[in-house]
């Protein structure tokens, strides 16, 4: 259920990040930046190919070119690498957030979803794959941060759906549909291997049109006072 005092200006992009280790052994900031980039680039490909648990620090050193004697000058451990990658790829700030798009009343629902899914599918593919595949191996505090961010995103989206509908009474289905809409942002990254012969623009249009129709039907049913288990 939505709190009527929710601050719609509190952007999901400003939410908590995963806590990265502070390492101060190397004073050359350019070198640190370069080495961390090498390490993270190598680790990302290995995590996606072999999985987080099966990838060793030795593997990462071999792929990155950073020797094992110095790698801990730049990262604390594998979990630290994972946090840095998720902060860069999953929590990236240069991808529009769905609640912010939904707040733009000049856009139709289908236009909102088309822009959102086009950007997230194009720019967050590796981040999405990494997040979903790595969750079982995350530290408890990292899983908690992930849940808090996702929960805030769903609540912000439910708030904007209420605002867009205007006269919508409070109903748990709004949050349920918000969860589904957010999940669809992972549809292509997680499932595109099943639809590799389908044109990307056609896939985006199809999913966006379906999402818009689903939301409109939900609005109609809630306004009409129909219960969640009603049929027809």
C-alpha positions in Angstrom: 0.0 0.0 0.0 1.2 3.5 -0.8 1.9 6.2 1.8 0.3 9.4 0.6 3.3 11.3 1.9 5.8 9.6 -0.3 8.3 12.0 -1.7 8.3 11.4 -5.5 11.4 13.6 -5.8 13.5 11.1 -3.9 15.0 9.4 -6.9 15.8 5.7 -6.9 19.2 6.5 -8.4 20.2 8.2 -5.2 19.6 5.1 -3.1 22.3 3.3 -1.1 25.2 1.7 -3.0 27.0 -1.5 -2.0 29.9 -0.7 0.3 33.3 -1.0 -1.4 36.5 -1.6 0.5 38.7 1.4 1.2 42.3 0.5 0.2 45.0 3.1 0.5 48.2 1.2 -0.1 48.8 2.7 -3.6 48.9 6.5 -3.8 48.9 6.8 -7.5 45.1 7.3 -8.2 45.5 6.9 -12.0 47.2 3.5 -11.5 44.6 2.4 -9.0 41.8 3.3 -11.4 43.5 1.5 -14.3 44.2 -1.6 -12.3 40.7 -1.8 -10.9 39.3 -1.4 -14.3 41.4 -4.3 -15.6 40.4 -6.5 -12.6 36.7 -5.7 -12.8 36.6 -6.1 -16.6 38.2 -9.5 -16.3 36.1 -10.6 -13.4 32.9 -9.6 -15.1 33.6 -11.9 -18.1 34.6 -14.7 -15.8 31.7 -14.4 -13.5 29.3 -14.5 -16.5 31.1 -17.4 -18.1 32.0 -19.6 -15.1 29.9 -18.2 -12.3 31.0 -16.3 -9.2 31.7 -19.4 -7.1 33.8 -21.2 -9.7 35.9 -18.1 -10.5 39.1 -17.8 -8.5 41.4 -14.9 -7.8 44.0 -16.7 -9.8 41.6 -16.8 -12.8 41.0 -13.1 -12.5 44.8 -12.4 -12.3 45.4 -14.5 -15.4 42.7 -12.7 -17.4 43.4 -9.2 -16.2 47.2 -9.2 -16.3 47.4 -8.0 -12.7 49.7 -10.3 -10.7 48.5 -12.1 -7.6 51.1 -10.4 -5.4 49.7 -7.0 -6.0 46.0 -7.5 -6.7 45.0 -7.0 -3.1 46.4 -3.5 -3.4 43.4 -2.7 -5.5 40.6 -4.9 -4.3 39.9 -6.6 -1.0 38.5 -10.0 -2.3 36.0 -11.4 -4.8 33.0 -10.0 -3.0 34.6 -6.5 -3.2 35.0 -7.0 -6.9 31.3 -8.0 -7.2 30.2 -5.0 -5.2 32.2 -2.7 -7.5 30.7 -4.3 -10.6 27.1 -4.1 -9.3 27.6 -0.5 -8.4 28.8 0.3 -11.9 26.4 -1.9 -13.9 23.2 -2.7 -11.9 23.0 0.6 -10.0 24.2 2.8 -12.9 22.8 6.3 -12.9 22.8 7.0 -16.6 19.8 4.8 -17.3 16.4 6.3 -16.8 14.3 5.0 -13.9 10.7 3.8 -14.6 9.0 5.9 -11.8 10.6 9.1 -13.3 9.3 8.2 -16.8 5.9 7.4 -15.4 5.7 10.8 -13.8 5.9 12.4 -17.3 2.2 12.7 -18.1 3.0 13.8 -21.7 4.0 10.2 -22.5 1.5 7.4 -23.0 1.9 4.2 -21.0 3.2 2.4 -24.0 5.7 5.2 -24.8 6.9 5.0 -21.1 7.5 1.3 -21.3 9.1 1.4 -24.8 11.7 4.0 -23.7 12.4 2.2 -20.4 12.8 -1.3 -21.8 14.8 -0.1 -24.7 17.3 1.7 -22.5 17.5 -1.0 -19.8 17.8 -3.9 -22.2 20.5 -2.1 -24.2 22.5 -0.7 -21.3 22.1 -3.0 -18.3 22.3 -6.5 -19.9 25.5 -7.6 -18.2 24.5 -5.9 -14.9 21.2 -7.8 -14.9 22.8 -11.1 -15.7 25.5 -10.6 -13.0 22.9 -9.5 -10.4 20.6 -12.5 -10.9 23.4 -15.0 -11.1 25.3 -13.7 -8.1 22.6 -13.2 -5.5 23.1 -16.6 -3.9 26.7 -15.8 -3.3 26.3 -12.3 -1.9 27.1 -11.3 1.6 23.9 -10.8 3.8 24.4 -7.1 4.0 24.7 -6.8 0.2 21.5 -8.8 -0.3 19.8 -6.5 2.2 20.9 -3.4 0.2 19.7 -5.0 -3.1 16.3 -5.7 -1.5 16.0 -2.2 -0.1 16.7 -0.6 -3.5 14.3 -2.9 -5.3 11.6 -2.3 -2.7 12.1 1.5 -3.1 11.8 1.2 -6.8 8.6 -0.8 -6.6 7.1 1.7 -4.1 8.1 4.7 -6.2 6.5 3.1 -9.3 3.3 2.3 -7.4 3.1 5.9 -6.3 3.4 7.1 -9.9 0.8 4.6 -11.1 -1.6 6.0 -8.5 -0.7 9.6 -9.6 -1.2 8.7 -13.3 -4.6 7.0 -12.7 -5.8 9.9 -10.7 -8.9 8.4 -9.1 -7.5 5.0 -8.3 -8.4 3.7 -4.8 -5.7 2.0 -2.7 -5.2 -1.6 -3.8 -2.5 -4.1 -3.3 -2.6 -5.0 -7.0 -0.8 -1.7 -7.8 2.3 -2.9 -6.1 1.9 -6.4 -7.6 1.8 -4.9 -11.1 4.7 -2.6 -10.2 6.8 -5.7 -9.4 5.9 -7.3 -12.7 6.8 -4.1 -14.6 10.2 -4.0 -13.0 10.8 -7.7 -13.6 10.1 -7.2 -17.3 13.2 -5.0 -17.4 15.2 -8.3 -17.0 13.1 -10.2 -19.6 15.4 -9.6 -22.6 18.7 -9.9 -20.8 17.6 -13.2 -19.1 15.7 -14.7 -21.9 17.0 -13.3 -25.2 18.7 -16.5 -26.0 15.2 -18.0 -26.5 14.2 -15.2 -29.0 17.4 -14.5 -30.9 15.6 -14.6 -34.2 13.1 -11.9 -33.2 13.8 -8.3 -34.2 14.8 -6.3 -31.1 12.4 -3.4 -31.9 9.6 -5.8 -32.5 10.2 -7.4 -29.1 10.3 -4.1 -27.3 7.1 -3.0 -29.0 5.4 -6.2 -28.2 6.4 -6.3 -24.5 5.6 -2.6 -24.1 2.2 -2.8 -25.7 1.4 -5.9 -23.5 2.5 -4.1 -20.3 0.4 -1.0 -21.1 -2.7 -3.1 -21.8 -2.1 -5.0 -18.5 -1.9 -1.8 -16.5 -5.0 -0.2 -18.2 -7.0 -3.4 -17.4 -5.8 -3.3 -13.8 -6.9 0.4 -13.6 -10.4 -0.5 -14.9 -10.9 -3.4 -12.6 -9.8 -1.5 -9.5 -12.0 1.5 -10.4 -14.9 -0.9 -10.9 -14.4 -2.5 -7.5 -13.8 -5.9 -9.0 -11.9 -8.3 -6.7 -8.5 -9.6 -7.6 -9.9 -13.1 -8.3 -12.7 -11.9 -10.6 -12.7 -13.5 -14.1 -14.1 -12.5 -17.4 
